[in-house]
Amino acid sequence: MTVYGDLETSTLTELPAGRPSITTHVVPAADKPHFLQRAWDRVGEEVSRGQQAYVVCPRIGDGSGPDASAEDGGQGTAQDGDGDEYPAEDDFGNVDMAGGIPRGMAGLRRQPLSVLDVAATLAAGSLAGVRLGVLHGRLHPEEKDRVMREFAAGQLDVLVATTVIEVGVDVPNATAMVIMDAERFGVSQLHQLRGRVGRGTVPGLCLLVTEAPPDSPARERLDAVAATLDGFKLSRLDLEQRREGDVLGAAQAGQKSSLKMLQLLSDEDLIGQARQEASAVVAADPELSGHVALRSAIEDLLGHQADYLDKT
């Protein structure tokens, strides 16, 4: 719709009145494992001050496999940033867990961390004594409601959850979030998740835990998320990485595009100028009766895509 001029945009660039900022840091668990322990210490500090925290994991867990356990909103959390699948849990057996991440896994492909495993590890270790709750999409609706009510009422200190908390959750007392295997989530999803903290009067803290190498595209993506709270900048980054695909067609993501001589981001000024020119021509001659060659070229270009244009 943006490319073909059917969309006007409005921008909201300010936080709601009284809303504090959110600080985001990348926690390189493989390079500096003591940083991960410090992350759990920070969660404990927030709890000791009467605040609450989220711990987000890309999978539910229980050994039923990545597809059955994933709750990733279409982001492909059972894969790495290059789309390579990770081995099943049985390939590693009962691995020793350190601070919620399996020991000795640096540089090895593994399945993404799960809510059930991380919650059990934290309850027995770094967050022992803290009131932990578990929330994911496989729970019965009544159980999910009960857990969410208890967290909102302050009866739970830390909620270990999948992305079910991504939208529609407003707990002003929640000030910290730790996102495990953060590189398994998309840019927009990370931005949306961290919006669950800092919704009261106390500034929020979001920690992106990753084992991605420092110079990898995944790490660069996380660094970009940590560097800004500007959703517009992040949406551009997301578009640069995922590409726009074919706006009029079924391939609406990726490299394929019906634009042969333009790129949406690098040529947006030119596209805007073309839109103004096209609007002027159509306003003066809606049926293009005086522009026979142009009308014929448009009909040839659209072809089967006319169906998609009608749907938009």
C-alpha positions in Angstrom: 0.0 0.0 0.0 2.9 2.3 0.7 4.6 1.6 -2.6 1.4 2.1 -4.7 0.3 5.3 -2.9 -2.8 3.9 -1.1 -1.6 4.7 2.5 -1.3 7.9 4.4 0.9 7.8 7.5 0.6 9.4 10.9 3.4 9.3 13.5 3.2 9.3 17.3 6.8 10.1 18.5 6.2 10.6 22.3 5.6 8.3 25.2 2.3 8.7 27.1 2.4 11.4 29.7 4.3 10.3 32.8 5.6 7.1 31.2 9.3 6.6 32.1 11.9 5.3 29.6 13.1 1.8 29.2 16.8 0.9 29.2 17.8 -2.1 27.1 21.1 -4.0 27.4 22.5 -7.1 25.5 23.7 -9.8 27.8 26.4 -11.9 26.0 25.9 -15.2 27.9 28.4 -17.2 25.9 31.2 -14.6 26.0 30.6 -13.4 29.6 28.5 -15.9 31.6 28.9 -13.7 34.7 26.8 -11.1 33.0 23.9 -13.6 33.0 24.2 -14.1 36.7 24.3 -10.3 37.1 21.0 -10.2 35.1 19.4 -12.5 37.7 20.8 -10.4 40.5 19.2 -7.3 38.9 15.8 -9.2 38.8 16.3 -10.0 42.5 17.0 -6.4 43.3 13.8 -5.3 41.5 11.8 -7.9 43.5 13.4 -6.8 46.8 12.2 -3.3 46.1 8.7 -4.5 45.6 8.7 -4.6 41.8 8.0 -7.5 39.5 9.7 -9.0 36.4 9.1 -11.1 33.3 11.4 -13.8 31.9 10.5 -14.6 28.3 11.5 -17.8 26.6 10.9 -18.8 22.9 9.5 -22.3 23.7 7.1 -23.9 26.2 9.1 -27.1 26.7 8.4 -30.6 27.9 10.4 -32.4 25.2 7.5 -32.6 22.6 9.7 -31.0 19.9 10.3 -27.5 18.6 7.2 -27.2 16.5 4.8 -28.5 19.1 6.4 -26.4 21.9 7.1 -23.2 20.0 5.0 -20.1 20.7 6.8 -17.7 18.5 4.2 -15.6 16.7 5.5 -16.7 13.3 9.1 -15.7 14.0 10.6 -19.2 13.7 12.0 -19.6 17.2 13.1 -23.1 16.5 15.7 -21.8 14.1 18.7 -19.5 14.2 18.9 -16.2 12.3 20.0 -18.1 9.2 17.0 -20.5 9.3 19.1 -23.5 10.4 17.2 -25.9 12.6 18.6 -26.9 16.0 19.0 -30.5 17.1 16.3 -32.0 19.3 16.7 -32.0 23.1 17.6 -35.7 23.1 20.7 -35.0 21.2 22.1 -33.4 24.3 20.4 -35.4 27.0 20.1 -34.0 30.5 22.4 -31.0 30.2 23.7 -29.1 33.3 22.0 -25.7 33.5 23.9 -22.6 34.6 21.8 -19.5 35.2 19.1 -20.8 32.9 21.4 -21.7 30.0 22.9 -25.1 29.4 26.6 -25.3 30.3 29.1 -26.0 27.5 26.7 -25.0 24.8 28.7 -22.0 23.4 29.3 -22.5 19.7 27.0 -25.5 19.6 23.6 -25.5 18.0 20.8 -26.4 20.4 17.1 -26.1 20.8 15.9 -22.8 22.1 15.4 -22.5 25.8 11.9 -23.3 27.2 9.7 -21.8 29.9 9.4 -25.0 31.8 13.1 -25.7 32.0 14.1 -22.1 32.7 11.5 -21.7 35.4 12.6 -24.9 37.2 16.3 -23.9 37.0 15.6 -20.4 38.4 13.4 -21.7 41.2 16.2 -24.0 42.3 19.0 -21.6 41.8 19.4 -17.9 40.9 15.8 -16.9 42.0 15.3 -19.4 44.8 12.7 -18.1 47.2 11.2 -15.7 44.7 7.5 -16.3 43.9 7.6 -17.6 40.3 4.7 -18.1 38.0 4.6 -19.8 34.6 2.4 -18.7 31.7 2.1 -20.1 28.2 -0.4 -20.9 25.5 -0.9 -24.6 26.4 -2.4 -23.8 29.8 -6.1 -24.1 30.2 -7.7 -20.6 29.7 -8.9 -20.6 33.3 -5.3 -21.4 34.5 -3.9 -18.6 32.3 -6.4 -16.1 33.7 -5.6 -17.2 37.3 -1.8 -16.8 36.8 -2.2 -13.4 35.1 -4.6 -12.2 37.9 -2.1 -13.3 40.5 0.8 -11.5 38.8 -1.3 -8.3 38.3 -2.3 -8.4 42.0 1.4 -8.7 43.1 1.0 -12.3 44.3 3.8 -13.4 42.0 7.2 -11.7 41.7 8.4 -13.1 38.4 6.4 -14.4 35.5 8.3 -16.9 33.2 6.3 -16.8 30.0 6.3 -17.2 26.2 5.2 -14.4 23.9 1.6 -14.7 25.2 2.5 -11.6 27.2 3.5 -9.7 24.0 0.2 -7.7 23.8 -2.6 -6.8 26.0 -0.7 -7.1 29.3 -0.5 -4.0 31.5 1.1 -4.5 34.9 2.5 -1.1 36.0 4.5 -2.7 38.8 6.5 -4.8 36.4 9.9 -3.0 35.8 12.3 -5.7 34.5 12.2 -8.2 31.6 14.8 -10.8 30.7 14.4 -12.2 27.2 16.2 -15.6 26.8 17.7 -16.5 23.4 16.7 -13.1 22.3 18.2 -13.6 18.8 15.3 -16.1 18.1 12.8 -13.2 18.2 12.2 -10.6 15.4 13.0 -6.9 15.9 9.4 -5.9 16.1 8.6 -8.6 18.5 11.5 -7.6 20.8 10.3 -4.0 20.7 6.7 -5.1 21.5 7.8 -7.4 24.4 9.9 -4.7 26.2 6.9 -2.5 26.1 5.4 -4.6 28.9 7.8 -3.0 31.4 8.2 0.6 32.5 4.4 1.1 32.3 4.2 2.7 35.8 6.3 5.5 37.4 9.5 3.4 37.7 11.9 3.2 34.7 11.9 -0.2 32.9 14.9 -2.5 32.3 15.1 -5.0 29.4 17.9 -7.5 29.2 18.4 -9.4 25.9 20.2 -12.6 26.6 22.0 -14.2 23.7 24.8 -16.6 22.7 25.1 -15.0 19.3 28.8 -14.1 18.3 29.7 -10.4 18.7 30.0 -9.8 14.9 27.1 -11.9 13.7 24.0 -10.4 12.0 21.9 -11.6 15.0 24.0 -9.8 17.5 24.0 -6.6 15.4 20.2 -6.8 15.3 20.0 -7.0 19.1 22.5 -4.2 19.5 20.3 -2.1 17.2 17.2 -2.8 19.4 19.2 -2.0 22.5 20.3 1.3 21.0 16.9 2.9 20.4 13.3 3.0 21.6 12.3 4.5 18.3 9.8 2.1 16.8 10.1 3.8 13.4 13.9 3.2 13.2 13.4 -0.4 14.2 10.6 -1.0 11.7 13.0 0.3 9.0 15.7 -2.1 10.2 13.1 -5.0 10.2 12.2 -4.1 6.6 15.8 -3.9 5.5 16.4 -7.4 6.9 13.2 -9.1 5.9 12.6 -7.1 2.7 9.1 -6.1 1.4 8.5 -9.0 -1.0 6.0 -8.6 -3.7 3.4 -6.1 -2.4 0.8 -7.3 -5.0 1.1 -11.0 -4.8 1.5 -14.0 -2.5 5.2 -13.5 -1.8 4.8 -10.7 0.7 8.2 -11.0 2.3 11.7 -11.7 1.1 13.7 -10.8 -2.0 11.1 -11.3 -4.7 9.5 -8.0 -5.8 7.6 -6.8 -8.9 9.7 -3.5 -8.5 12.4 -4.0 -11.2 14.3 -0.7 -10.9 13.5 0.5 -7.4 14.0 -0.6 -3.8 11.4 0.5 -1.3 13.8 2.0 1.3 16.6 3.4 -0.8 14.2 5.0 -3.4 11.4 6.2 -1.1 11.9 9.8 -2.1 11.6 9.0 -5.8 8.5 6.8 -5.1 7.0 9.7 -3.3 7.6 12.1 -6.2 6.1 9.5 -8.6 3.1 9.2 -6.4 2.5 13.0 -6.6 2.9 12.9 -10.4 0.5 10.0 -10.7 -2.1 11.6 -8.4 -2.0 14.7 -10.5 -2.5 12.7 -13.7 -5.4 10.7 -12.3 -7.1 13.7 -10.8 -7.1 15.4 -14.2 -8.0 12.3 -16.2 -9.5 9.5 -13.9 -10.1 7.1 -16.9 -6.7 7.9 -18.5 -8.6 8.5 -21.7 -5.9 11.0 -22.8 -3.1 8.7 -21.8 -3.8 5.5 -23.9 -0.2 4.2 -23.8 0.0 4.7 -20.1 -3.3 3.0 -19.5 -2.2 0.0 -21.6 1.1 -0.2 -19.8 -0.7 -0.3 -16.4 -3.1 -3.0 -17.5 -0.1 -5.1 -18.8 1.8 -4.6 -15.5 -1.1 -5.5 -13.2 -2.4 -8.6 -15.0 -3.3 -11.1 -12.4 -2.1 -8.7 -9.7 -5.4 -6.8 -10.1 -7.0 -9.3 -7.8 -4.5 -8.5 -5.0 -5.0 -4.7 -5.6 -8.8 -5.1 -5.1 -8.1 -7.0 -1.8 -6.0 -4.2 -0.4 
